Amino acid sequence: MMGLTRSRLVIRYTDGGTTCKRRVNLPSLYTSGGETVYERAQEAFAERGF
């Protein structure tokens, strides 16, 4: 059985010599449009250097 888990992107960045990590929760990949939202978020963060 597939669960409706939420997708999450983990963003790592350096701030003043310290490596930080932030999690961005997204809609589940199993919901309508979830995969599209995930791909757009990945592209948006990649464009900004994350």
C-alpha positions as CSV (number, residue, x, y, z in Angstrom):
1,M,0.0,0.0,0.0
2,M,1.3,3.4,-1.0
3,G,1.3,6.1,1.7
4,L,0.7,9.7,1.1
5,T,4.0,10.9,2.4
6,R,5.1,14.4,1.7
7,S,8.0,15.1,-0.5
8,R,10.9,17.1,1.0
9,L,13.8,19.0,-0.5
10,V,16.8,19.4,1.8
11,I,18.7,22.6,1.0
12,R,22.3,22.9,2.2
13,Y,24.1,26.2,2.1
14,T,27.0,28.0,3.8
15,D,26.4,31.1,6.0
16,G,29.5,32.7,7.4
17,G,31.6,29.5,7.2
18,T,28.9,27.4,8.8
19,T,27.0,24.8,6.7
20,C,23.3,25.0,7.3
21,K,20.4,22.8,6.2
22,R,16.8,23.6,5.6
23,R,13.9,21.3,4.7
24,V,11.2,22.4,2.4
25,N,8.0,20.3,2.6
26,L,6.1,19.8,-0.7
27,P,2.9,18.0,-1.6
28,S,3.1,14.3,-1.9
29,L,4.3,13.0,-5.3
30,Y,1.2,10.8,-5.3
31,T,-1.3,13.7,-5.3
32,S,-2.5,15.4,-8.4
33,G,0.3,17.7,-9.7
34,G,2.7,16.7,-6.9
35,E,5.5,15.6,-9.2
36,T,5.3,18.8,-11.2
37,V,5.5,20.9,-8.0
38,Y,8.5,18.9,-6.9
39,E,10.3,19.4,-10.2
40,R,9.6,23.1,-10.3
41,A,10.9,23.6,-6.8
42,Q,14.1,21.7,-7.6
43,E,14.6,23.9,-10.7
44,A,13.9,27.1,-8.8
45,F,16.5,26.3,-6.0
46,A,19.0,25.1,-8.6
47,E,18.7,28.4,-10.6
48,R,19.5,30.3,-7.4
49,G,22.6,28.2,-6.6
50,F,21.2,26.0,-3.9
